[in-house]
Amino acid sequence: MLKILKSPWENTFCELLEKSKDAVFLASPFIKLQTARLITKHTSRDIDFRYINSFKLSNFHRGASDLEALKLLSKKGFRQKNVHNLHAKFFIFDHIAVITSSNLTPGGLKNNLEYGVLLQDEPVREIKDYYVRIFDNPKYPDITLDIIRKAEDILRSVPREKQRKIKATDKAIFNEVLNNGNIDERFDGGTESISANLPGWKKDVFECLLKLKNYVFSLEEVYAFEDELTQRHPKNQNIKAKIRQQLQYLRDIGLLEFIKPGGLQEIMGIGIL
């Protein structure tokens, strides 16, 4: 069965949530608090609920997504994953799947011109399997309350003159563009707000990254700071492992994206925040 879905489709979304008895799997780069409240209102707490988000500081700073939305879902016990390069919007409700242009925002569900399809039966199994493979992939970090709260600390520390006075809607969705080693969309709230909220090793590695010339760089380039970090932490006997650990943390809180995994040639971008 295939059914065309046109905007507004908020009522259909709520009905699908309410009818789901076993699982609700959602994938959308952006989510707003109003939609998260809608989800928790119409979803049973006993259900297997999963959500995939593109967790970047710039998304929250610009207002495309709300940290409060992720916090609400987390407090309700819903599992969440961070897939930085997520662009697809697809939702699974038991044996029904929706593939759409709509994000989990009021604009996506009600106001914008959106278009999609609702599928049932055999195709849904393949879509669900694909979703689970992404969600269970260990390279994608969990979005935990601790991660959300650290991102909140950083955003609260953004100087007033750099705070956004007009919140963006999902119309302000932006794409990451790699062009000669530069990223065209970056967190512009200032690095001081980040450094002030990172303790010890995390701050030291982040400040090393700030010394790099390009926004796209390799793990080997970060290892070049091994001597400097050894001087700061003379008791540590495994500096490279510690560097990797801190880079993973900086990725988890939305400061880095690991673009191309591959051992020592692993490529990361501090500009994708």
C-alpha positions in Angstrom: 0.0 0.0 0.0 1.2 3.5 -0.9 -0.5 6.7 0.2 0.5 10.3 -0.7 1.0 12.6 2.3 0.7 16.3 1.8 1.1 19.2 4.4 -0.4 19.8 6.8 0.0 16.2 8.1 0.3 16.8 11.9 -3.0 15.0 12.6 -1.8 11.9 10.6 1.5 12.0 12.5 -0.3 12.0 15.9 -2.7 9.2 14.8 0.3 7.1 13.8 2.0 7.7 17.1 -1.1 6.7 19.1 -1.8 3.5 17.1 1.8 2.3 17.4 2.0 -0.6 19.9 5.6 -1.9 19.6 8.0 0.6 18.1 8.3 4.2 16.8 11.6 5.0 15.0 12.1 8.6 13.9 14.9 10.1 11.8 15.0 13.9 11.2 18.0 16.3 11.3 16.0 18.9 13.2 13.4 18.8 16.0 11.6 21.6 17.9 10.3 21.5 21.5 6.7 21.8 20.4 7.0 18.6 18.3 8.7 16.8 21.1 5.8 17.6 23.4 3.5 16.3 20.7 5.4 13.1 20.5 5.5 12.4 24.3 1.8 13.2 24.5 0.8 10.7 21.9 3.3 7.9 22.5 3.1 5.1 25.0 6.0 5.0 27.5 6.3 1.3 27.1 7.1 1.5 23.4 10.5 1.0 21.8 11.1 4.6 20.8 14.3 5.7 19.0 15.2 9.0 17.4 18.1 10.0 15.1 19.2 13.7 15.1 22.0 15.7 13.6 23.4 17.0 16.8 25.6 20.1 16.1 26.0 23.2 18.2 25.3 25.4 15.2 21.9 23.7 14.7 20.9 24.7 18.2 22.5 28.1 18.1 20.6 29.0 15.0 17.4 27.7 16.3 16.9 25.0 13.7 16.7 22.5 16.6 15.9 22.7 20.3 18.1 21.1 23.0 15.0 21.2 25.2 13.3 18.9 22.7 16.1 16.3 23.0 16.1 16.7 26.8 12.4 16.0 27.0 12.7 12.9 25.0 15.7 11.7 27.0 13.9 12.3 30.3 11.1 10.2 29.0 13.5 7.3 28.4 13.6 7.5 24.6 16.9 6.5 23.0 18.6 9.0 20.8 21.5 8.9 18.4 23.7 11.5 16.8 24.3 11.1 13.0 26.0 14.3 11.9 25.5 13.9 8.2 21.8 12.9 8.5 19.7 14.6 5.8 16.9 12.0 5.3 13.5 12.3 7.1 11.8 9.0 7.6 9.6 7.6 10.3 8.5 4.1 11.2 5.4 3.3 13.2 5.2 -0.5 13.8 4.5 -1.8 10.3 4.0 1.6 8.7 6.7 3.9 7.3 6.6 7.5 6.2 9.3 9.0 3.9 8.9 12.8 3.6 10.5 16.1 3.2 9.3 17.2 6.6 11.4 17.7 9.7 10.0 17.2 13.2 9.1 20.9 13.5 5.8 22.8 13.5 6.7 24.1 10.0 7.3 20.5 8.8 4.1 19.2 10.2 1.8 22.1 9.6 3.1 25.2 7.8 5.6 24.4 5.1 4.8 22.9 1.7 5.9 19.3 2.4 5.4 16.1 0.4 5.9 12.4 1.2 4.6 8.9 1.0 3.1 6.4 3.6 4.1 2.8 3.0 2.9 -0.5 4.5 3.7 -4.2 4.3 6.8 -5.6 2.7 8.8 -2.3 1.9 8.6 -1.3 5.6 10.7 -4.3 6.7 13.6 -3.1 4.5 13.3 0.5 5.8 13.2 -0.7 9.4 16.2 -2.9 8.9 18.1 0.0 7.4 17.1 2.3 10.4 18.2 -0.3 12.9 21.6 -0.8 11.2 22.2 3.0 11.4 21.0 3.2 15.0 23.1 0.2 16.2 26.3 1.3 14.4 28.8 2.1 17.2 30.4 4.9 15.2 27.3 7.0 15.9 27.3 8.3 19.5 24.4 8.3 21.9 22.8 11.6 22.8 22.7 11.5 26.6 21.5 14.0 29.2 25.1 14.7 30.1 25.9 15.6 26.4 22.7 17.8 26.2 23.6 19.6 29.4 27.1 20.3 28.3 25.8 21.8 25.0 23.4 23.9 27.0 26.3 25.2 29.2 28.2 26.3 26.1 25.3 28.0 24.5 24.4 29.8 27.7 28.0 31.2 27.8 27.7 32.7 24.3 28.2 36.5 24.6 25.0 38.4 24.4 26.0 40.2 21.2 26.5 36.9 19.5 23.2 35.4 20.6 20.5 34.9 18.0 17.8 37.5 18.4 15.5 35.9 15.8 15.2 32.1 16.0 15.4 30.3 12.7 12.7 27.9 11.7 13.2 24.8 9.7 13.3 27.1 6.6 16.8 28.0 7.8 18.1 24.5 7.3 21.6 24.7 6.0 23.9 22.2 4.2 27.5 21.6 5.0 29.8 22.3 2.1 33.4 21.2 1.9 35.3 23.5 -0.4 39.1 23.6 -0.4 39.3 22.5 3.2 36.8 25.1 4.5 33.3 24.7 6.0 30.7 27.3 5.0 28.5 26.8 8.1 30.0 27.0 11.6 29.1 27.7 15.1 29.6 31.5 15.4 28.9 32.0 19.1 32.6 32.4 19.8 35.3 29.9 21.0 35.5 31.6 24.4 32.1 30.1 25.4 33.4 26.7 24.4 36.7 26.8 26.2 35.1 28.2 29.4 33.0 25.0 29.7 35.6 22.4 28.9 37.7 21.0 31.8 41.3 19.7 31.7 42.2 17.5 28.8 39.1 18.5 26.8 40.0 22.1 26.9 43.6 21.5 26.1 42.8 19.4 23.0 40.2 21.9 21.8 42.6 24.8 22.1 45.1 22.8 20.0 42.5 22.4 17.3 42.1 26.2 17.3 45.7 26.5 16.2 45.1 24.5 13.0 44.9 26.5 9.8 42.0 24.7 8.2 38.6 23.6 9.4 39.1 20.2 7.8 42.0 18.2 9.2 43.4 14.8 9.8 44.0 12.9 13.0 47.7 13.0 12.2 47.7 16.8 12.3 46.2 16.7 15.8 48.9 14.2 16.8 51.4 17.0 16.0 50.5 18.5 19.3 51.7 15.4 21.2 54.8 17.1 22.6 52.9 20.2 23.7 50.3 18.0 25.5 53.0 15.9 27.0 54.4 19.0 28.7 51.0 19.9 30.1 50.4 16.3 31.2 53.8 14.7 32.0 52.3 11.8 33.9 50.3 10.5 31.0 52.1 7.8 29.1 49.7 7.4 26.2 49.1 10.9 24.8 47.7 9.8 21.4 45.0 7.6 23.0 44.0 10.5 25.2 43.8 12.8 22.2 41.5 10.3 20.4 39.3 10.1 23.6 38.9 13.9 23.8 38.1 14.2 20.1 35.3 11.7 20.5 33.9 13.7 23.4 34.1 17.0 21.3 32.3 15.1 18.5 29.6 13.9 21.0 28.8 17.4 22.2 28.4 18.7 18.6 31.7 20.4 18.0 33.3 18.1 15.5 32.2 15.8 12.7 34.2 12.7 11.9 33.9 12.9 8.1 35.9 10.0 6.8 37.0 7.2 9.1 40.2 5.5 8.3 42.9 5.0 11.0 45.5 7.7 11.1 44.0 9.3 8.1 40.7 9.8 9.9 39.4 13.2 8.7 37.5 15.5 11.1 36.2 19.0 10.8 36.1 21.5 13.7 34.2 23.8 11.5 31.1 21.5 11.5 29.7 22.4 14.8 
